């Protein structure tokens, strides 16, 4: 079983435990799965699978985010929604997509017959980097690599944890720690351009590295 399917199965197990002895059904989009059976008042559908970035945790990792829709049907849908939301909240690796973080059509296309919500599932794929990179033509002055230490903060100067920071001058990315601090490899250029992803939202941010550690503000 692939990493994405395995991560999805883990969430399905959490949701099933929350509403037991009732059943949770995964809708894979096949024609035979159009109408939910009466004994499965909860339906889960995959919505999107996106690349969030790359990071290094004991080796190179491709970071993905799977979004799924959790939909409740029937007379107990409010009670089931309550239990499912609590179950997701108690498992910190998952997060509910809050109102304003998705387009109305994204919600209406995923939640088709009842009440529901969207959940983020993080997926990490380890891979092997090639040991011998092909030679690249030299154009202009070569840039020396350097390690940049910094901190990602919000509008109130509070550190933002678990964000993905990728310097465009490097092939690697980093994940901010619990206080928002990170370290990435970049070129020696004074002005650096970063791709920053927080809770699935990605923005382009530029910052000067004349003085380190650099502070990147998520506004």
N, C-alpha and C positions, 0 to 999 in steps of 0.2 A: 504494500500500500504506500502511495506517495505521501510526502510530508503534508500537503494541503488537505488531502482526504483524511489523513490521520488527525490533523488539528480539528477538522470539522466533526469527526466522530467523537472527539473528546467533548466538544461543546454539546453535541446531541445527548451524550451521556449525562452531562450536568442538567440539561433541560428535562430529560426523562425522569431523573431522580426528583426534580422539583415538583412534578405533577403526578408522580406515581400514586395509584396504579393505572392512571390514564396513560395513553400512548402519545409519543411524538413521532411524526412522520416526516421524512425528507422527500420533497418534491423535486425530482430531477428533470422535470419538463417533458417526460415521455407522455404519449397520448393516453396511456392507461392510468395516469396519475392526475387527471383533470379534476375529478370529484373526490374529496377526502372521505375516507371510510368513516362510519359513525363512531368507531372506537378510537379514533385519532383526532382529538379536538385541537391539537397543536400541529401546525405545518411549518416546516422550515425550508426556505429556498435560498440558493446561492444567488447573489446579486452582482457583485463585482469582485475581481481579483486584480489588485494593483501592485506595482513595484513602488515601494516607499524609498528605498535607497540601498546602499551597501555599507557594511560596518565590519569591524574586526573584533571578534570575541574568540580568542584562541584560534585564529585563522579567519580567512575571508568568508563573509556571510552575505547572502542576498536576502534583504528584508522585504517581505510581502505583507499585504493586508487583504484578507478575505472579508467581505461584507456579506452577511446573510440577513434575510428577513425572517422574523419569528411572528407567526400569525395564529391567533386564537379564534376558534369557532364555537358556536353553541351556547347554551344557557349558562355555562360556567366560565365564559370567556373572561369576565372581570376578575374572578378569583384566580384563574390560571395566569392571567397577565401579572397579577400581584406577586404570585409565587415565582414566576419566571424572572421578573425584574429583580427580585431579591436575590435569586440564585446567581444571576450575572454579576450583580453588585458585589457579592461575596467572593467571587473569583477574579482576582485583580488582573489576570492576563487578558480579560475581556473588557470591553467598554461599550456602552450603549451610545449610538449616534444621536446626539441631542438635537432638539428642534433648532433649525437655522443652519445646521451643518450638512443638510442635503436639500436637493431641489424638490419641490412639490411633486413633480412628475416621477422622480425616483421613488418616492414613498408610494404613490398611487399605483405605480407599476409593479411594486413588490408585494404590497399588502392588498389582496384582491377581494377577499370575502368576509373579513372580520376586522378585529382590532389587532394591532401589532406594533413592532418596533424593529429597528435595525441594530445589528451587533457587529463590532469589529473583532476579527480573530487574527492575531499576529502569527505569521509563519516565517521561520528562519530556515534558509536553505544554505547549507555549507557547500563549498565547491573548492576545487583545486585551481590555483592560478598557474598559468604556464611558467615553467622555470626559465625558459629562454625566450624572451620577447623579441619579435622581429625588429630589425634595425629601422629607425625612423630617419627620414631626411632632416638635416639640420637647417633651420631657417632662422636667421638672425642670431641673437645672443642666447646661448643656452641658459636656462634658469636652474639654479641650484635648489634642491629640495631642502625644506626645513620644517621642523615640527612647530605647530602653532597651538598654544594653549589659550583657551578662552572660556567664556561663560555666556550662556544664553539666558536672557532675563525677559520678564514681561514688562508692562507699562509701570509696574510698581517696584521694579528692580528685584523681583522675586525670581529665583532660579527656576527654570523649566526643566523637569526631568524627562528622560526617555524620549527625547527629540532626536531626529536624525540630521546631522550636519555634514554636508559634502562640499568640499572646496573644488571648484571647477578646474583648478590647476592640478588636481590630483585624481587618481583613480580610486582612492579609498574614501571611506566615510567613517563617522564616529557616532556614538550614541551618548547623549549627555547623562551625567550621573544624577544622583538624588538632589544635588545642589545646583544643577545646571551646568557644571563644568565639563569640558571636553578637550580632546587633543586630536588634531588632524595633521596630516602631512600635506604641505602645499609648496608652491614655488616661492622664490624670494621677492616677487613683486610686492610693492608696498600696498597697493590696493588689491584686495582679494574679493572674489565673487563666490557666494555660497548658495547652495540650495538647502533650505531648512524646512523640515516637515515636522509639524506638531499635531498629534491626534488626526493624522490622515490629511491635513491641509498643508500644501507645500507652497513656499514663497521663495523668491530670489532676493537675497540680501547682500549688499556690498559693505565692506568695512576696511579701514586702514589698519595695517599691522605694524605701523611705525613703533607703537608702544604695546608691549605684551604684558600680561594677557589681554587679548582683545575681548571686547564686550559686544555681543550681537543682541539687538533689541527686537523682540517679537511684539509688534504693535498692531 
